[in-house]
Each structure stands twice: as structure tokens, then as C-alpha cells.
Amino acid sequence: MSKSLKKRKNHWTNKVHESVLCRNEEGELGLEFKGGAENGQFPVIGELLPGRAVCHSGKLCLDELLLEVNDTPVAGLTTRDVHAVVKHSKDPVRLKSVKQGYLWKSFHNV
């Protein structure tokens, strides 16, 4: 097997996962976002509010990089813009995220 195929096997895109959430009775997803372009960072999944986040499939973890909301890329958006994308998304809300560190390792192997 060539070296390029080995690198692809460990590429960060293979670590991206999807979580499906539904809003509660108040219309909230029950999670906070932090980071964002205003801080020179990717949007990050912040606090998961206990008893409010209803995850129907997948798994959300604190401090994961948020890449997409319902197939809309959010990398490079401000936190306010990410909130707007989520607010205007239909249920169920599909979030694509990846643990921090996979991108970092991938960029340093280039």
C-alpha cells in the first residue's frame, strides 16, 4: 500500500460524525456554541445543557469543532451567524462535528 493511501485512512475527514437533535418544547436545542470567527476560531460545541439537549442519534461532545448544520457549512462563521443558521434550520437538526486535534494533526502531517 502506498504512503498516500495510508495517510487517507487516517485523514481527519474519516473522523467526522453526525448527530441529530430535536428542539424541546421551548424551541431550543439545549446546547451552547463558543469560538467562532470573531475569535479567530472554528465554531465549537460549548456547554450541553443538562436535561435540555435531546440527541436522537449520534453523540455530541463538549469542545468538538462544528463543521455543518443541516448540510450548511459553518466553519468561518461568527457564533452569532451559527446561532442564526441553527435557528432557521428545520427539525431534526443535523450537526456534523469532529473532535479537536484531528484537524491539527492532519495539517501538521502535510
C-alpha positions in Angstrom: 0.0 0.0 0.0 1.3 3.4 -0.9 2.0 6.1 1.7 -0.7 8.3 0.2 -3.4 5.6 0.8 -2.2 5.2 4.4 -2.5 9.0 5.0 -6.0 9.0 3.7 -7.0 6.2 6.0 -6.0 8.4 9.0 -7.3 11.6 7.4 -9.5 13.8 9.7 -12.5 13.6 7.4 -12.8 10.0 8.4 -13.4 11.1 12.0 -16.3 13.5 11.2 -19.6 12.3 12.7 -23.2 13.4 12.6 -25.5 14.0 15.5 -29.3 14.5 15.1 -31.1 16.7 17.6 -34.6 17.9 18.1 -35.8 21.1 19.8 -37.5 20.9 23.2 -40.9 22.4 24.0 -39.4 25.9 24.2 -37.9 25.5 20.7 -34.3 25.2 22.0 -31.7 22.6 21.2 -30.1 22.7 24.6 -26.5 23.5 23.7 -24.3 26.5 23.5 -21.7 27.4 20.9 -18.4 29.1 21.5 -15.4 30.1 19.4 -16.3 31.5 16.1 -14.7 33.7 13.5 -14.9 36.8 15.8 -12.4 35.0 18.0 -10.3 33.6 15.1 -11.6 30.1 15.7 -13.9 27.4 14.3 -17.3 27.3 15.9 -17.1 24.9 18.8 -19.8 23.0 20.7 -19.9 24.6 24.1 -22.0 23.7 27.1 -24.5 20.9 26.8 -27.4 22.0 29.0 -28.5 19.1 31.2 -31.9 17.8 30.5 -32.4 20.1 27.5 -30.3 18.5 24.7 -32.3 15.8 23.1 -29.9 13.8 20.9 -31.8 11.3 18.7 -28.7 9.8 17.1 -25.0 10.2 17.2 -23.0 11.6 20.1 -22.2 15.2 20.9 -19.1 16.0 23.0 -18.0 19.2 24.6 -15.4 21.3 22.6 -15.9 19.5 19.3 -15.4 21.6 16.1 -18.8 22.2 14.4 -18.5 21.8 10.7 -22.0 21.8 9.3 -25.6 22.4 10.4 -28.1 20.6 8.1 -25.6 20.5 5.3 -24.7 24.2 5.6 -21.0 24.8 6.3 -20.4 26.9 9.4 -16.6 26.9 9.5 -15.6 30.6 9.3 -18.9 31.9 10.7 -19.3 34.0 13.8 -21.1 32.5 16.8 -24.0 34.8 16.1 -24.2 33.5 12.5 -24.0 29.9 13.7 -27.0 30.6 16.0 -28.9 32.1 13.1 -28.2 29.0 10.9 -29.4 26.8 13.7 -32.5 28.9 14.4 -33.6 28.8 10.8 -32.9 25.1 10.4 -35.8 22.7 10.3 -36.1 19.8 12.8 -34.4 17.5 13.1 -31.2 19.5 13.2 -28.2 17.5 11.9 -24.8 18.6 13.2 -21.5 17.4 11.7 -18.6 17.7 14.0 -15.1 16.4 14.7 -13.0 16.2 17.9 -10.4 18.9 18.1 -6.9 17.6 17.4 -7.8 15.6 14.3 -7.5 18.8 12.1 -4.4 19.9 13.9 -2.6 16.6 13.4 -3.7 16.4 9.8 -2.4 19.9 9.0 1.0 19.2 10.6 1.4 16.0 8.6 1.3 17.9 5.3 
